[in-house]
Amino acid sequence: MLMHSPPHPGEIIKELCLEPIGLTVTDAAKGLGVSRKTLSSIINGKAGISPEMAVRLSIAFNTSSESWINQQSQYDLWHAEQRRNELHVTRLSVA
């Protein structure tokens, strides 16, 4: 289990993809072929990265789609683990 909260992939997009090359959200959204609202939701941590968006990001920024999906999975799993004690699950076993 990860010991610290991984950043939302939107934070990575903003800090490592957009800011270094001076891209606005509007210009990046246009280049990705998505609406500004869609990209803004991801950057602001309100939405996650779908497999299709992972492919779009990989094409636009010359990265792997797997890296984007892995970042999203790590983020989601860490937050799910934080709610582990709230889950009402019974351990099951073979009788």
Backbone bond lengths (Angstrom), bond angles and torsions (degrees), N, CA, C in turn:
res aa  C-N    CA-C-N  psi(-1)  N-CA   C-N-CA  omega(-1)  CA-C   N-CA-C  phi
1 M - - - 1.456 - - 1.522 109.38 -
2 L 1.329 116.03 137.89 1.454 120.02 177.84 1.522 110.01 -67.45
3 M 1.315 116.14 141.30 1.456 120.96 -176.79 1.529 112.73 -87.83
4 H 1.312 117.63 -19.68 1.457 120.56 -177.94 1.521 109.74 -129.22
5 S 1.305 114.76 159.69 1.454 119.93 -179.45 1.524 110.64 -72.82
6 P 1.329 117.38 118.32 1.465 118.86 177.02 1.531 109.44 -70.74
7 P 1.311 117.58 151.44 1.464 119.29 179.12 1.525 110.73 -68.91
8 H 1.309 115.18 150.66 1.463 119.30 173.34 1.528 107.14 -65.76
9 P 1.329 118.39 140.51 1.462 120.16 179.83 1.530 113.77 -55.50
10 G 1.315 116.87 -27.09 1.465 119.91 177.26 1.516 112.15 -61.92
11 E 1.325 115.60 -35.23 1.465 121.01 176.94 1.532 109.93 -64.39
12 I 1.325 116.00 -39.79 1.467 121.25 178.06 1.529 110.11 -64.19
13 I 1.320 116.06 -44.43 1.468 119.87 178.89 1.523 109.99 -57.36
14 K 1.315 115.45 -48.66 1.467 120.21 -177.33 1.525 111.60 -63.07
15 E 1.337 116.46 -51.97 1.463 120.68 -171.74 1.525 114.47 -78.71
16 L 1.324 117.80 -32.83 1.464 119.45 -174.79 1.530 114.46 -106.47
17 C 1.323 116.52 -18.13 1.469 118.70 -177.84 1.530 112.74 -110.25
18 L 1.321 117.00 -47.67 1.461 119.54 -175.30 1.525 113.25 -83.48
19 E 1.331 116.44 -55.26 1.466 120.28 -174.46 1.529 114.27 -58.53
20 P 1.338 119.63 -44.30 1.473 118.61 -177.80 1.530 114.47 -60.40
21 I 1.328 116.99 -27.97 1.466 118.15 -179.69 1.528 112.22 -110.12
22 G 1.324 116.36 10.86 1.458 121.17 174.96 1.516 115.55 68.45
23 L 1.320 116.89 29.49 1.466 120.68 179.09 1.518 110.90 -83.25
24 T 1.315 116.54 135.61 1.457 120.68 172.35 1.526 108.34 -83.26
25 V 1.308 115.62 163.47 1.466 120.05 176.93 1.529 109.41 -61.34
26 T 1.312 116.35 -40.14 1.466 120.79 179.90 1.523 111.53 -61.28
27 D 1.330 116.74 -47.93 1.466 120.53 -179.83 1.528 111.63 -66.41
28 A 1.323 116.34 -40.14 1.465 119.80 179.20 1.525 110.45 -65.30
29 A 1.326 116.73 -42.67 1.466 120.51 178.90 1.525 110.44 -60.75
30 K 1.315 115.84 -42.52 1.469 120.19 178.48 1.525 110.03 -61.08
31 G 1.320 117.09 -45.42 1.459 121.28 179.49 1.521 112.99 -64.55
32 L 1.327 116.33 -33.22 1.463 121.21 179.34 1.527 112.43 -81.11
33 G 1.331 116.25 -13.77 1.461 119.93 -178.86 1.513 113.30 76.80
34 V 1.342 115.97 30.78 1.464 121.23 178.55 1.525 108.58 -128.59
35 S 1.315 116.40 168.41 1.459 119.45 178.33 1.526 110.33 -74.94
36 R 1.317 115.05 157.64 1.457 120.33 176.84 1.529 109.55 -61.11
37 K 1.326 115.94 -39.24 1.464 121.27 -179.97 1.531 111.05 -59.76
38 T 1.325 116.78 -42.63 1.467 121.10 179.76 1.520 111.07 -61.56
39 L 1.329 116.58 -50.37 1.462 119.76 -178.92 1.519 111.49 -67.08
40 S 1.322 117.30 -39.18 1.460 121.13 178.76 1.527 110.92 -61.25
41 S 1.325 116.81 -39.94 1.474 120.57 178.45 1.524 111.37 -61.73
42 I 1.328 116.41 -38.50 1.466 120.06 178.49 1.524 110.09 -70.02
43 I 1.319 116.60 -48.14 1.467 120.78 -178.14 1.524 111.56 -60.38
44 N 1.332 116.52 -35.55 1.464 120.65 -179.45 1.527 113.16 -87.30
45 G 1.329 117.34 8.16 1.457 121.05 176.18 1.511 114.69 73.94
46 K 1.320 117.55 14.94 1.466 121.40 -179.37 1.523 111.91 -88.89
47 A 1.327 116.85 -19.15 1.468 121.95 179.46 1.519 108.48 -137.68
48 G 1.309 115.09 155.92 1.459 120.48 179.11 1.517 111.38 -96.87
49 I 1.315 114.18 177.12 1.457 121.00 179.05 1.523 108.93 -92.92
50 S 1.314 115.42 118.66 1.466 121.26 177.37 1.524 108.98 -80.88
51 P 1.322 117.22 164.84 1.467 118.64 175.50 1.534 112.73 -56.02
52 E 1.331 116.81 -40.31 1.468 118.98 178.72 1.525 111.35 -64.11
53 M 1.326 116.80 -42.60 1.466 119.63 178.54 1.522 110.20 -64.73
54 A 1.319 117.15 -36.06 1.467 120.45 177.40 1.524 110.63 -60.17
55 V 1.324 116.52 -40.79 1.467 120.33 177.92 1.526 109.83 -67.09
56 R 1.316 117.51 -43.30 1.470 120.88 178.33 1.533 110.58 -58.88
57 L 1.325 116.53 -46.73 1.467 120.74 179.86 1.522 111.20 -63.02
58 S 1.315 116.28 -39.56 1.467 119.52 -179.15 1.526 111.36 -64.55
59 I 1.316 116.74 -37.82 1.465 120.46 177.97 1.527 110.20 -69.52
60 A 1.325 116.18 -47.61 1.466 120.96 -175.03 1.525 113.11 -66.34
61 F 1.330 116.86 -38.46 1.465 119.93 -173.07 1.528 113.41 -112.89
62 N 1.334 116.18 13.09 1.465 121.45 177.31 1.533 112.06 53.24
63 T 1.326 114.07 50.61 1.463 121.78 178.28 1.526 107.09 -123.63
64 S 1.317 116.99 -176.72 1.466 118.83 176.79 1.528 110.01 -98.85
65 S 1.313 115.48 142.58 1.462 119.58 176.98 1.525 110.15 -63.83
66 E 1.339 116.14 -32.26 1.465 120.29 178.86 1.527 111.62 -61.53
67 S 1.319 117.11 -37.48 1.471 119.23 -179.14 1.522 110.84 -64.10
68 W 1.332 116.97 -37.98 1.464 119.87 179.28 1.523 111.05 -69.49
69 I 1.332 116.62 -42.19 1.463 120.09 178.54 1.525 110.27 -65.59
70 N 1.323 117.43 -40.36 1.465 120.76 178.31 1.518 111.43 -62.55
71 Q 1.319 117.41 -41.79 1.464 120.12 178.02 1.525 110.70 -61.85
72 Q 1.341 116.15 -43.29 1.462 119.57 179.27 1.523 110.47 -64.72
73 S 1.321 117.40 -42.56 1.469 121.37 179.41 1.521 111.55 -62.70
74 Q 1.325 117.02 -43.50 1.463 120.42 178.64 1.522 110.81 -62.14
75 Y 1.321 116.72 -42.21 1.464 121.49 178.72 1.532 110.08 -62.47
76 D 1.332 116.28 -49.96 1.469 121.05 -178.70 1.521 111.78 -62.94
77 L 1.334 117.33 -43.77 1.455 120.98 -178.67 1.521 111.47 -65.14
78 W 1.323 117.65 -41.76 1.461 120.16 179.27 1.524 110.09 -59.24
79 H 1.340 116.54 -44.42 1.464 119.80 -179.20 1.529 111.43 -68.77
80 A 1.320 117.80 -35.38 1.467 120.54 176.37 1.524 110.51 -65.27
81 E 1.334 116.72 -40.99 1.470 120.74 178.73 1.532 111.42 -63.12
82 Q 1.313 117.46 -31.09 1.461 120.60 178.85 1.526 111.23 -66.88
83 R 1.322 116.48 -22.90 1.470 121.60 179.33 1.528 112.22 -100.57
84 R 1.320 117.27 11.39 1.470 122.37 -176.14 1.530 112.03 -51.59
85 N 1.315 118.12 -44.95 1.469 121.44 -176.40 1.523 112.90 -71.06
86 E 1.316 117.06 -15.82 1.462 120.85 178.81 1.531 112.05 -85.78
87 L 1.317 116.23 -12.73 1.460 120.36 -177.78 1.524 110.02 -80.39
88 H 1.287 116.03 134.51 1.466 121.47 179.43 1.522 107.77 -100.83
89 V 1.327 114.51 88.42 1.458 121.19 -176.53 1.521 108.72 -126.40
90 T 1.320 116.03 137.92 1.454 121.77 176.05 1.517 108.31 -102.54
91 R 1.326 116.15 133.38 1.464 120.20 177.21 1.525 108.43 -66.41
92 L 1.308 116.40 131.56 1.460 121.89 -178.81 1.517 109.71 -109.87
93 S 1.316 115.16 147.23 1.465 119.51 177.10 1.525 108.98 -148.45
94 V 1.310 114.26 163.48 1.458 120.20 178.43 1.525 108.13 -73.83
95 A 1.326 116.23 134.57 1.474 120.40 -178.52 1.502 111.96 -77.93
